[in-house]
């Protein structure tokens, strides 16, 4: 189920990953289950709260892919996800 960016289970229905951006900055990503069978994804650069982007998707894997896309990581989209806000 986990996508290719080193996602790990961080708690019940919570997944997390971190990677380095092209400039070496640490990029953190989380995916968490929400009510109504939705999954929220959040991406931010460590130490830069204003860099945060988030959205929702219909599955955990789709949310992981959306988070990876928002972080600028390679990989095809998997399923419909709402545009980042």
PyMOL Python script that loads the backbone (N, CA, C, O; Angstrom):
from pymol import cmd

cmd.read_pdbstr("""\
ATOM      1  N   UNK A   1       0.814  -1.205   0.000  1.00  0.00           N
ATOM      2  CA  UNK A   1       0.000   0.000   0.000  1.00  0.00           C
ATOM      3  C   UNK A   1       0.849   1.257   0.000  1.00  0.00           C
ATOM      4  O   UNK A   1       0.435   2.268  -0.566  1.00  0.00           O
ATOM      5  N   UNK A   2       2.020   1.229   0.614  1.00  0.00           N
ATOM      6  CA  UNK A   2       2.805   2.439   0.751  1.00  0.00           C
ATOM      7  C   UNK A   2       3.456   2.826  -0.569  1.00  0.00           C
ATOM      8  O   UNK A   2       3.889   1.964  -1.334  1.00  0.00           O
ATOM      9  N   UNK A   3       3.522   4.111  -0.827  1.00  0.00           N
ATOM     10  CA  UNK A   3       4.120   4.631  -2.038  1.00  0.00           C
ATOM     11  C   UNK A   3       5.645   4.562  -1.920  1.00  0.00           C
ATOM     12  O   UNK A   3       6.165   4.013  -0.948  1.00  0.00           O
ATOM     13  N   UNK A   4       6.350   5.103  -2.883  1.00  0.00           N
ATOM     14  CA  UNK A   4       7.784   4.896  -2.968  1.00  0.00           C
ATOM     15  C   UNK A   4       8.691   5.831  -2.192  1.00  0.00           C
ATOM     16  O   UNK A   4       9.906   5.764  -2.380  1.00  0.00           O
ATOM     17  N   UNK A   5       8.190   6.679  -1.350  1.00  0.00           N
ATOM     18  CA  UNK A   5       9.047   7.664  -0.698  1.00  0.00           C
ATOM     19  C   UNK A   5       9.373   7.325   0.753  1.00  0.00           C
ATOM     20  O   UNK A   5       9.616   8.242   1.536  1.00  0.00           O
ATOM     21  N   UNK A   6       9.391   6.081   1.140  1.00  0.00           N
ATOM     22  CA  UNK A   6       9.765   5.717   2.492  1.00  0.00           C
ATOM     23  C   UNK A   6       8.689   5.995   3.522  1.00  0.00           C
ATOM     24  O   UNK A   6       8.998   6.346   4.660  1.00  0.00           O
ATOM     25  N   UNK A   7       7.444   5.844   3.145  1.00  0.00           N
ATOM     26  CA  UNK A   7       6.336   6.056   4.068  1.00  0.00           C
ATOM     27  C   UNK A   7       6.369   4.980   5.152  1.00  0.00           C
ATOM     28  O   UNK A   7       6.662   3.816   4.876  1.00  0.00           O
ATOM     29  N   UNK A   8       6.069   5.376   6.373  1.00  0.00           N
ATOM     30  CA  UNK A   8       5.976   4.412   7.467  1.00  0.00           C
ATOM     31  C   UNK A   8       4.724   4.705   8.284  1.00  0.00           C
ATOM     32  O   UNK A   8       4.213   5.825   8.296  1.00  0.00           O
ATOM     33  N   UNK A   9       4.252   3.679   8.957  1.00  0.00           N
ATOM     34  CA  UNK A   9       3.073   3.846   9.801  1.00  0.00           C
ATOM     35  C   UNK A   9       3.509   4.536  11.081  1.00  0.00           C
ATOM     36  O   UNK A   9       4.331   4.005  11.827  1.00  0.00           O
ATOM     37  N   UNK A  10       2.956   5.725  11.340  1.00  0.00           N
ATOM     38  CA  UNK A  10       3.336   6.527  12.505  1.00  0.00           C
ATOM     39  C   UNK A  10       2.325   6.407  13.637  1.00  0.00           C
ATOM     40  O   UNK A  10       2.551   6.936  14.725  1.00  0.00           O
ATOM     41  N   UNK A  11       1.237   5.733  13.400  1.00  0.00           N
ATOM     42  CA  UNK A  11       0.179   5.561  14.395  1.00  0.00           C
ATOM     43  C   UNK A  11      -1.021   4.948  13.712  1.00  0.00           C
ATOM     44  O   UNK A  11      -0.988   4.682  12.510  1.00  0.00           O
ATOM     45  N   UNK A  12      -2.079   4.722  14.467  1.00  0.00           N
ATOM     46  CA  UNK A  12      -3.287   4.170  13.847  1.00  0.00           C
ATOM     47  C   UNK A  12      -3.814   5.118  12.762  1.00  0.00           C
ATOM     48  O   UNK A  12      -4.192   6.256  13.041  1.00  0.00           O
ATOM     49  N   UNK A  13      -3.829   4.626  11.531  1.00  0.00           N
ATOM     50  CA  UNK A  13      -4.350   5.398  10.392  1.00  0.00           C
ATOM     51  C   UNK A  13      -3.609   6.719  10.190  1.00  0.00           C
ATOM     52  O   UNK A  13      -4.200   7.728   9.805  1.00  0.00           O
ATOM     53  N   UNK A  14      -2.295   6.692  10.460  1.00  0.00           N
ATOM     54  CA  UNK A  14      -1.424   7.852  10.275  1.00  0.00           C
ATOM     55  C   UNK A  14      -0.124   7.371   9.653  1.00  0.00           C
ATOM     56  O   UNK A  14       0.500   6.439  10.159  1.00  0.00           O
ATOM     57  N   UNK A  15       0.291   8.003   8.553  1.00  0.00           N
ATOM     58  CA  UNK A  15       1.532   7.652   7.862  1.00  0.00           C
ATOM     59  C   UNK A  15       2.402   8.893   7.741  1.00  0.00           C
ATOM     60  O   UNK A  15       1.894  10.011   7.656  1.00  0.00           O
ATOM     61  N   UNK A  16       3.710   8.693   7.734  1.00  0.00           N
ATOM     62  CA  UNK A  16       4.639   9.823   7.646  1.00  0.00           C
ATOM     63  C   UNK A  16       5.832   9.435   6.779  1.00  0.00           C
ATOM     64  O   UNK A  16       6.201   8.263   6.693  1.00  0.00           O
ATOM     65  N   UNK A  17       6.422  10.430   6.146  1.00  0.00           N
ATOM     66  CA  UNK A  17       7.636  10.240   5.349  1.00  0.00           C
ATOM     67  C   UNK A  17       8.425  11.533   5.375  1.00  0.00           C
ATOM     68  O   UNK A  17       7.883  12.611   5.616  1.00  0.00           O
ATOM     69  N   UNK A  18       9.707  11.401   5.122  1.00  0.00           N
ATOM     70  CA  UNK A  18      10.535  12.604   4.970  1.00  0.00           C
ATOM     71  C   UNK A  18      11.565  12.323   3.899  1.00  0.00           C
ATOM     72  O   UNK A  18      12.022  11.194   3.725  1.00  0.00           O
ATOM     73  N   UNK A  19      11.914  13.368   3.192  1.00  0.00           N
ATOM     74  CA  UNK A  19      12.875  13.258   2.109  1.00  0.00           C
ATOM     75  C   UNK A  19      13.633  14.573   2.008  1.00  0.00           C
ATOM     76  O   UNK A  19      13.257  15.560   2.641  1.00  0.00           O
ATOM     77  N   UNK A  20      14.685  14.589   1.226  1.00  0.00           N
ATOM     78  CA  UNK A  20      15.452  15.822   1.015  1.00  0.00           C
ATOM     79  C   UNK A  20      15.052  16.425  -0.323  1.00  0.00           C
ATOM     80  O   UNK A  20      14.934  15.719  -1.324  1.00  0.00           O
ATOM     81  N   UNK A  21      14.847  17.725  -0.329  1.00  0.00           N
ATOM     82  CA  UNK A  21      14.559  18.434  -1.562  1.00  0.00           C
ATOM     83  C   UNK A  21      15.827  18.612  -2.379  1.00  0.00           C
ATOM     84  O   UNK A  21      16.915  18.255  -1.928  1.00  0.00           O
ATOM     85  N   UNK A  22      15.692  19.161  -3.578  1.00  0.00           N
ATOM     86  CA  UNK A  22      16.849  19.377  -4.448  1.00  0.00           C
ATOM     87  C   UNK A  22      17.905  20.256  -3.796  1.00  0.00           C
ATOM     88  O   UNK A  22      19.095  20.102  -4.067  1.00  0.00           O
ATOM     89  N   UNK A  23      17.477  21.180  -2.937  1.00  0.00           N
ATOM     90  CA  UNK A  23      18.407  22.085  -2.269  1.00  0.00           C
ATOM     91  C   UNK A  23      18.901  21.535  -0.929  1.00  0.00           C
ATOM     92  O   UNK A  23      19.595  22.228  -0.185  1.00  0.00           O
ATOM     93  N   UNK A  24      18.536  20.286  -0.628  1.00  0.00           N
ATOM     94  CA  UNK A  24      18.959  19.662   0.626  1.00  0.00           C
ATOM     95  C   UNK A  24      18.019  19.900   1.797  1.00  0.00           C
ATOM     96  O   UNK A  24      18.227  19.355   2.881  1.00  0.00           O
ATOM     97  N   UNK A  25      16.987  20.708   1.588  1.00  0.00           N
ATOM     98  CA  UNK A  25      16.021  20.974   2.663  1.00  0.00           C
ATOM     99  C   UNK A  25      15.239  19.701   2.991  1.00  0.00           C
ATOM    100  O   UNK A  25      14.941  18.909   2.097  1.00  0.00           O
ATOM    101  N   UNK A  26      14.911  19.505   4.255  1.00  0.00           N
ATOM    102  CA  UNK A  26      14.126  18.354   4.681  1.00  0.00           C
ATOM    103  C   UNK A  26      12.650  18.635   4.427  1.00  0.00           C
ATOM    104  O   UNK A  26      12.108  19.637   4.893  1.00  0.00           O
ATOM    105  N   UNK A  27      12.011  17.746   3.687  1.00  0.00           N
ATOM    106  CA  UNK A  27      10.585  17.862   3.381  1.00  0.00           C
ATOM    107  C   UNK A  27       9.864  16.763   4.145  1.00  0.00           C
ATOM    108  O   UNK A  27      10.207  15.587   4.021  1.00  0.00           O
ATOM    109  N   UNK A  28       8.867  17.144   4.933  1.00  0.00           N
ATOM    110  CA  UNK A  28       8.089  16.197   5.725  1.00  0.00           C
ATOM    111  C   UNK A  28       6.692  16.078   5.133  1.00  0.00           C
ATOM    112  O   UNK A  28       6.118  17.051   4.643  1.00  0.00           O
ATOM    113  N   UNK A  29       6.159  14.861   5.190  1.00  0.00           N
ATOM    114  CA  UNK A  29       4.829  14.592   4.646  1.00  0.00           C
ATOM    115  C   UNK A  29       4.072  13.704   5.627  1.00  0.00           C
ATOM    116  O   UNK A  29       4.638  12.768   6.192  1.00  0.00           O
ATOM    117  N   UNK A  30       2.789  14.002   5.827  1.00  0.00           N
ATOM    118  CA  UNK A  30       1.937  13.123   6.632  1.00  0.00           C
ATOM    119  C   UNK A  30       0.628  12.874   5.888  1.00  0.00           C
ATOM    120  O   UNK A  30       0.166  13.700   5.100  1.00  0.00           O
ATOM    121  N   UNK A  31       0.051  11.718   6.164  1.00  0.00           N
ATOM    122  CA  UNK A  31      -1.254  11.335   5.638  1.00  0.00           C
ATOM    123  C   UNK A  31      -2.034  10.766   6.812  1.00  0.00           C
ATOM    124  O   UNK A  31      -1.551   9.877   7.514  1.00  0.00           O
ATOM    125  N   UNK A  32      -3.248  11.282   7.026  1.00  0.00           N
ATOM    126  CA  UNK A  32      -4.046  10.863   8.179  1.00  0.00           C
ATOM    127  C   UNK A  32      -5.493  10.636   7.771  1.00  0.00           C
ATOM    128  O   UNK A  32      -6.051  11.375   6.960  1.00  0.00           O
ATOM    129  N   UNK A  33      -6.085   9.602   8.346  1.00  0.00           N
ATOM    130  CA  UNK A  33      -7.486   9.285   8.097  1.00  0.00           C
ATOM    131  C   UNK A  33      -8.378  10.341   8.730  1.00  0.00           C
ATOM    132  O   UNK A  33      -8.132  10.805   9.843  1.00  0.00           O
ATOM    133  N   UNK A  34      -9.419  10.709   7.992  1.00  0.00           N
ATOM    134  CA  UNK A  34     -10.408  11.662   8.483  1.00  0.00           C
ATOM    135  C   UNK A  34     -11.768  10.986   8.489  1.00  0.00           C
ATOM    136  O   UNK A  34     -11.933   9.902   7.930  1.00  0.00           O
ATOM    137  N   UNK A  35     -12.732  11.623   9.115  1.00  0.00           N
ATOM    138  CA  UNK A  35     -14.106  11.119   9.091  1.00  0.00           C
ATOM    139  C   UNK A  35     -14.616  11.124   7.652  1.00  0.00           C
ATOM    140  O   UNK A  35     -14.176  11.929   6.831  1.00  0.00           O
ATOM    141  N   UNK A  36     -15.530  10.234   7.360  1.00  0.00           N
ATOM    142  CA  UNK A  36     -16.138  10.224   6.032  1.00  0.00           C
ATOM    143  C   UNK A  36     -15.288   9.557   4.967  1.00  0.00           C
ATOM    144  O   UNK A  36     -15.432   9.866   3.784  1.00  0.00           O
ATOM    145  N   UNK A  37     -14.418   8.662   5.354  1.00  0.00           N
ATOM    146  CA  UNK A  37     -13.576   7.909   4.417  1.00  0.00           C
ATOM    147  C   UNK A  37     -12.696   8.795   3.564  1.00  0.00           C
ATOM    148  O   UNK A  37     -12.471   8.486   2.394  1.00  0.00           O
ATOM    149  N   UNK A  38     -12.206   9.852   4.096  1.00  0.00           N
ATOM    150  CA  UNK A  38     -11.269  10.743   3.401  1.00  0.00           C
ATOM    151  C   UNK A  38      -9.918  10.669   4.097  1.00  0.00           C
ATOM    152  O   UNK A  38      -9.828  10.296   5.267  1.00  0.00           O
ATOM    153  N   UNK A  39      -8.885  11.023   3.375  1.00  0.00           N
ATOM    154  CA  UNK A  39      -7.527  11.060   3.909  1.00  0.00           C
ATOM    155  C   UNK A  39      -6.952  12.439   3.657  1.00  0.00           C
ATOM    156  O   UNK A  39      -7.014  12.940   2.534  1.00  0.00           O
ATOM    157  N   UNK A  40      -6.399  13.054   4.678  1.00  0.00           N
ATOM    158  CA  UNK A  40      -5.775  14.373   4.549  1.00  0.00           C
ATOM    159  C   UNK A  40      -4.269  14.198   4.407  1.00  0.00           C
ATOM    160  O   UNK A  40      -3.652  13.407   5.121  1.00  0.00           O
ATOM    161  N   UNK A  41      -3.688  14.943   3.479  1.00  0.00           N
ATOM    162  CA  UNK A  41      -2.248  14.949   3.337  1.00  0.00           C
ATOM    163  C   UNK A  41      -1.719  16.346   3.625  1.00  0.00           C
ATOM    164  O   UNK A  41      -2.372  17.345   3.323  1.00  0.00           O
ATOM    165  N   UNK A  42      -0.534  16.403   4.209  1.00  0.00           N
ATOM    166  CA  UNK A  42       0.132  17.677   4.522  1.00  0.00           C
ATOM    167  C   UNK A  42       1.603  17.538   4.158  1.00  0.00           C
ATOM    168  O   UNK A  42       2.225  16.516   4.448  1.00  0.00           O
ATOM    169  N   UNK A  43       2.152  18.555   3.528  1.00  0.00           N
ATOM    170  CA  UNK A  43       3.561  18.606   3.148  1.00  0.00           C
ATOM    171  C   UNK A  43       4.128  19.926   3.623  1.00  0.00           C
ATOM    172  O   UNK A  43       3.490  20.965   3.457  1.00  0.00           O
ATOM    173  N   UNK A  44       5.321  19.908   4.214  1.00  0.00           N
ATOM    174  CA  UNK A  44       5.974  21.152   4.601  1.00  0.00           C
ATOM    175  C   UNK A  44       7.476  20.958   4.639  1.00  0.00           C
ATOM    176  O   UNK A  44       7.980  19.846   4.803  1.00  0.00           O
ATOM    177  N   UNK A  45       8.173  22.065   4.485  1.00  0.00           N
ATOM    178  CA  UNK A  45       9.624  22.064   4.609  1.00  0.00           C
ATOM    179  C   UNK A  45       9.969  22.319   6.070  1.00  0.00           C
ATOM    180  O   UNK A  45       9.470  23.265   6.680  1.00  0.00           O
ATOM    181  N   UNK A  46      10.822  21.471   6.621  1.00  0.00           N
ATOM    182  CA  UNK A  46      11.186  21.590   8.033  1.00  0.00           C
ATOM    183  C   UNK A  46      11.670  23.002   8.340  1.00  0.00           C
ATOM    184  O   UNK A  46      12.530  23.547   7.648  1.00  0.00           O
ATOM    185  N   UNK A  47      11.092  23.585   9.402  1.00  0.00           N
ATOM    186  CA  UNK A  47      11.486  24.923   9.838  1.00  0.00           C
ATOM    187  C   UNK A  47      10.805  26.054   9.098  1.00  0.00           C
ATOM    188  O   UNK A  47      11.075  27.222   9.379  1.00  0.00           O
ATOM    189  N   UNK A  48       9.919  25.732   8.148  1.00  0.00           N
ATOM    190  CA  UNK A  48       9.243  26.769   7.362  1.00  0.00           C
ATOM    191  C   UNK A  48       7.743  26.483   7.329  1.00  0.00           C
ATOM    192  O   UNK A  48       7.229  25.922   6.362  1.00  0.00           O
ATOM    193  N   UNK A  49       7.059  26.868   8.384  1.00  0.00           N
ATOM    194  CA  UNK A  49       5.623  26.598   8.494  1.00  0.00           C
ATOM    195  C   UNK A  49       4.838  27.183   7.320  1.00  0.00           C
ATOM    196  O   UNK A  49       3.835  26.609   6.899  1.00  0.00           O
ATOM    197  N   UNK A  50       5.289  28.317   6.794  1.00  0.00           N
ATOM    198  CA  UNK A  50       4.574  28.960   5.692  1.00  0.00           C
ATOM    199  C   UNK A  50       4.641  28.136   4.402  1.00  0.00           C
ATOM    200  O   UNK A  50       3.900  28.407   3.457  1.00  0.00           O
ATOM    201  N   UNK A  51       5.515  27.143   4.358  1.00  0.00           N
ATOM    202  CA  UNK A  51       5.634  26.316   3.156  1.00  0.00           C
ATOM    203  C   UNK A  51       4.590  25.205   3.104  1.00  0.00           C
ATOM    204  O   UNK A  51       4.521  24.476   2.115  1.00  0.00           O
ATOM    205  N   UNK A  52       3.781  25.062   4.142  1.00  0.00           N
ATOM    206  CA  UNK A  52       2.830  23.939   4.239  1.00  0.00           C
ATOM    207  C   UNK A  52       1.781  23.991   3.131  1.00  0.00           C
ATOM    208  O   UNK A  52       1.247  25.047   2.792  1.00  0.00           O
ATOM    209  N   UNK A  53       1.509  22.812   2.582  1.00  0.00           N
ATOM    210  CA  UNK A  53       0.436  22.619   1.601  1.00  0.00           C
ATOM    211  C   UNK A  53      -0.354  21.398   2.067  1.00  0.00           C
ATOM    212  O   UNK A  53       0.210  20.502   2.696  1.00  0.00           O
ATOM    213  N   UNK A  54      -1.643  21.351   1.769  1.00  0.00           N
ATOM    214  CA  UNK A  54      -2.457  20.216   2.199  1.00  0.00           C
ATOM    215  C   UNK A  54      -3.633  20.009   1.267  1.00  0.00           C
ATOM    216  O   UNK A  54      -3.962  20.876   0.458  1.00  0.00           O
ATOM    217  N   UNK A  55      -4.259  18.854   1.388  1.00  0.00           N
ATOM    218  CA  UNK A  55      -5.420  18.521   0.587  1.00  0.00           C
ATOM    219  C   UNK A  55      -6.018  17.225   1.101  1.00  0.00           C
ATOM    220  O   UNK A  55      -5.597  16.709   2.137  1.00  0.00           O
ATOM    221  N   UNK A  56      -7.001  16.698   0.379  1.00  0.00           N
ATOM    222  CA  UNK A  56      -7.619  15.440   0.766  1.00  0.00           C
ATOM    223  C   UNK A  56      -7.687  14.523  -0.444  1.00  0.00           C
ATOM    224  O   UNK A  56      -7.612  14.967  -1.589  1.00  0.00           O
ATOM    225  N   UNK A  57      -7.831  13.228  -0.162  1.00  0.00           N
ATOM    226  CA  UNK A  57      -7.958  12.218  -1.210  1.00  0.00           C
ATOM    227  C   UNK A  57      -8.872  11.115  -0.698  1.00  0.00           C
ATOM    228  O   UNK A  57      -9.219  11.080   0.482  1.00  0.00           O
ATOM    229  N   UNK A  58      -9.258  10.215  -1.598  1.00  0.00           N
ATOM    230  CA  UNK A  58     -10.204   9.160  -1.245  1.00  0.00           C
ATOM    231  C   UNK A  58      -9.550   7.920  -0.650  1.00  0.00           C
ATOM    232  O   UNK A  58     -10.243   7.066  -0.098  1.00  0.00           O
ATOM    233  N   UNK A  59      -8.227   7.805  -0.752  1.00  0.00           N
ATOM    234  CA  UNK A  59      -7.535   6.645  -0.188  1.00  0.00           C
ATOM    235  C   UNK A  59      -6.197   7.101   0.378  1.00  0.00           C
ATOM    236  O   UNK A  59      -5.695   8.173   0.042  1.00  0.00           O
ATOM    237  N   UNK A  60      -5.635   6.272   1.235  1.00  0.00           N
ATOM    238  CA  UNK A  60      -4.327   6.598   1.808  1.00  0.00           C
ATOM    239  C   UNK A  60      -3.276   6.685   0.713  1.00  0.00           C
ATOM    240  O   UNK A  60      -2.460   7.606   0.713  1.00  0.00           O
ATOM    241  N   UNK A  61      -3.284   5.737  -0.222  1.00  0.00           N
ATOM    242  CA  UNK A  61      -2.277   5.746  -1.280  1.00  0.00           C
ATOM    243  C   UNK A  61      -2.423   6.972  -2.173  1.00  0.00           C
ATOM    244  O   UNK A  61      -1.422   7.578  -2.556  1.00  0.00           O
ATOM    245  N   UNK A  62      -3.653   7.344  -2.510  1.00  0.00           N
ATOM    246  CA  UNK A  62      -3.858   8.542  -3.331  1.00  0.00           C
ATOM    247  C   UNK A  62      -3.375   9.785  -2.590  1.00  0.00           C
ATOM    248  O   UNK A  62      -2.819  10.696  -3.203  1.00  0.00           O
ATOM    249  N   UNK A  63      -3.583   9.827  -1.279  1.00  0.00           N
ATOM    250  CA  UNK A  63      -3.114  10.963  -0.482  1.00  0.00           C
ATOM    251  C   UNK A  63      -1.589  10.999  -0.445  1.00  0.00           C
ATOM    252  O   UNK A  63      -0.994  12.075  -0.517  1.00  0.00           O
ATOM    253  N   UNK A  64      -0.953   9.841  -0.335  1.00  0.00           N
ATOM    254  CA  UNK A  64       0.509   9.790  -0.361  1.00  0.00           C
ATOM    255  C   UNK A  64       1.043  10.309  -1.684  1.00  0.00           C
ATOM    256  O   UNK A  64       1.994  11.090  -1.715  1.00  0.00           O
ATOM    257  N   UNK A  65       0.429   9.874  -2.778  1.00  0.00           N
ATOM    258  CA  UNK A  65       0.864  10.342  -4.101  1.00  0.00           C
ATOM    259  C   UNK A  65       0.647  11.847  -4.252  1.00  0.00           C
ATOM    260  O   UNK A  65       1.492  12.544  -4.813  1.00  0.00           O
ATOM    261  N   UNK A  66      -0.481  12.344  -3.754  1.00  0.00           N
ATOM    262  CA  UNK A  66      -0.745  13.787  -3.837  1.00  0.00           C
ATOM    263  C   UNK A  66       0.281  14.567  -3.030  1.00  0.00           C
ATOM    264  O   UNK A  66       0.747  15.618  -3.472  1.00  0.00           O
ATOM    265  N   UNK A  67       0.637  14.066  -1.853  1.00  0.00           N
ATOM    266  CA  UNK A  67       1.653  14.722  -1.027  1.00  0.00           C
ATOM    267  C   UNK A  67       2.994  14.734  -1.748  1.00  0.00           C
ATOM    268  O   UNK A  67       3.699  15.743  -1.746  1.00  0.00           O
ATOM    269  N   UNK A  68       3.343  13.611  -2.365  1.00  0.00           N
ATOM    270  CA  UNK A  68       4.602  13.528  -3.111  1.00  0.00           C
ATOM    271  C   UNK A  68       4.612  14.506  -4.277  1.00  0.00           C
ATOM    272  O   UNK A  68       5.620  15.167  -4.526  1.00  0.00           O
ATOM    273  N   UNK A  69       3.497  14.601  -4.991  1.00  0.00           N
ATOM    274  CA  UNK A  69       3.402  15.560  -6.095  1.00  0.00           C
ATOM    275  C   UNK A  69       3.540  16.987  -5.590  1.00  0.00           C
ATOM    276  O   UNK A  69       4.241  17.795  -6.198  1.00  0.00           O
ATOM    277  N   UNK A  70       2.876  17.305  -4.481  1.00  0.00           N
ATOM    278  CA  UNK A  70       2.958  18.654  -3.923  1.00  0.00           C
ATOM    279  C   UNK A  70       4.379  18.979  -3.476  1.00  0.00           C
ATOM    280  O   UNK A  70       4.793  20.138  -3.493  1.00  0.00           O
ATOM    281  N   UNK A  71       5.120  17.952  -3.077  1.00  0.00           N
ATOM    282  CA  UNK A  71       6.504  18.145  -2.664  1.00  0.00           C
ATOM    283  C   UNK A  71       7.450  18.215  -3.859  1.00  0.00           C
ATOM    284  O   UNK A  71       8.644  18.469  -3.702  1.00  0.00           O
ATOM    285  N   UNK A  72       6.901  17.985  -5.069  1.00  0.00           N
ATOM    286  CA  UNK A  72       7.722  18.038  -6.268  1.00  0.00           C
ATOM    287  C   UNK A  72       8.498  16.759  -6.527  1.00  0.00           C
ATOM    288  O   UNK A  72       9.495  16.773  -7.249  1.00  0.00           O
ATOM    289  N   UNK A  73       8.049  15.651  -5.944  1.00  0.00           N
ATOM    290  CA  UNK A  73       8.726  14.370  -6.129  1.00  0.00           C
ATOM    291  C   UNK A  73       8.169  13.662  -7.356  1.00  0.00           C
ATOM    292  O   UNK A  73       7.001  13.852  -7.692  1.00  0.00           O
ATOM    293  N   UNK A  74       8.972  12.856  -8.027  1.00  0.00           N
ATOM    294  CA  UNK A  74       8.490  12.171  -9.226  1.00  0.00           C
ATOM    295  C   UNK A  74       7.514  11.059  -8.895  1.00  0.00           C
ATOM    296  O   UNK A  74       7.531  10.511  -7.793  1.00  0.00           O
ATOM    297  N   UNK A  75       6.660  10.729  -9.859  1.00  0.00           N
ATOM    298  CA  UNK A  75       5.712   9.632  -9.676  1.00  0.00           C
ATOM    299  C   UNK A  75       4.365  10.004 -10.227  1.00  0.00           C
ATOM    300  O   UNK A  75       3.963  11.165 -10.141  1.00  0.00           O
ATOM    301  N   UNK A  76       3.643   9.036 -10.800  1.00  0.00           N
ATOM    302  CA  UNK A  76       2.329   9.323 -11.360  1.00  0.00           C
ATOM    303  C   UNK A  76       1.286   9.514 -10.270  1.00  0.00           C
ATOM    304  O   UNK A  76       1.393   8.937  -9.188  1.00  0.00           O
ATOM    305  N   UNK A  77       0.293  10.317 -10.557  1.00  0.00           N
ATOM    306  CA  UNK A  77      -0.821  10.496  -9.623  1.00  0.00           C
ATOM    307  C   UNK A  77      -1.616   9.199  -9.565  1.00  0.00           C
ATOM    308  O   UNK A  77      -1.726   8.487 -10.564  1.00  0.00           O
ATOM    309  N   UNK A  78      -2.164   8.894  -8.406  1.00  0.00           N
ATOM    310  CA  UNK A  78      -2.946   7.667  -8.244  1.00  0.00           C
ATOM    311  C   UNK A  78      -4.293   8.026  -7.636  1.00  0.00           C
ATOM    312  O   UNK A  78      -4.439   8.120  -6.417  1.00  0.00           O
ATOM    313  N   UNK A  79      -5.260   8.220  -8.500  1.00  0.00           N
ATOM    314  CA  UNK A  79      -6.603   8.522  -8.010  1.00  0.00           C
ATOM    315  C   UNK A  79      -6.846  10.006  -7.865  1.00  0.00           C
ATOM    316  O   UNK A  79      -5.909  10.804  -7.884  1.00  0.00           O
ATOM    317  N   UNK A  80      -8.098  10.373  -7.721  1.00  0.00           N
ATOM    318  CA  UNK A  80      -8.448  11.788  -7.620  1.00  0.00           C
ATOM    319  C   UNK A  80      -8.074  12.371  -6.278  1.00  0.00           C
ATOM    320  O   UNK A  80      -8.349  11.780  -5.234  1.00  0.00           O
ATOM    321  N   UNK A  81      -7.456  13.513  -6.308  1.00  0.00           N
ATOM    322  CA  UNK A  81      -7.124  14.242  -5.091  1.00  0.00           C
ATOM    323  C   UNK A  81      -7.507  15.697  -5.309  1.00  0.00           C
ATOM    324  O   UNK A  81      -7.412  16.210  -6.424  1.00  0.00           O
ATOM    325  N   UNK A  82      -7.927  16.342  -4.274  1.00  0.00           N
ATOM    326  CA  UNK A  82      -8.250  17.765  -4.388  1.00  0.00           C
ATOM    327  C   UNK A  82      -6.974  18.563  -4.527  1.00  0.00           C
ATOM    328  O   UNK A  82      -5.921  18.165  -4.029  1.00  0.00           O
ATOM    329  N   UNK A  83      -7.072  19.674  -5.196  1.00  0.00           N
ATOM    330  CA  UNK A  83      -5.916  20.544  -5.388  1.00  0.00           C
ATOM    331  C   UNK A  83      -5.407  21.045  -4.047  1.00  0.00           C
ATOM    332  O   UNK A  83      -6.194  21.261  -3.125  1.00  0.00           O
ATOM    333  N   UNK A  84      -4.092  21.234  -3.927  1.00  0.00           N
ATOM    334  CA  UNK A  84      -3.537  21.742  -2.664  1.00  0.00           C
ATOM    335  C   UNK A  84      -4.077  23.125  -2.346  1.00  0.00           C
ATOM    336  O   UNK A  84      -4.408  23.903  -3.241  1.00  0.00           O
ATOM    337  N   UNK A  85      -4.160  23.418  -1.048  1.00  0.00           N
ATOM    338  CA  UNK A  85      -4.602  24.741  -0.619  1.00  0.00           C
ATOM    339  C   UNK A  85      -3.510  25.425   0.156  1.00  0.00           C
ATOM    340  O   UNK A  85      -3.688  26.556   0.607  1.00  0.00           O
TER     341      UNK A  85
END
""", "prot")
cmd.dss("prot")
cmd.show_as("cartoon", "prot")
cmd.util.cbc("prot")
cmd.orient("prot")
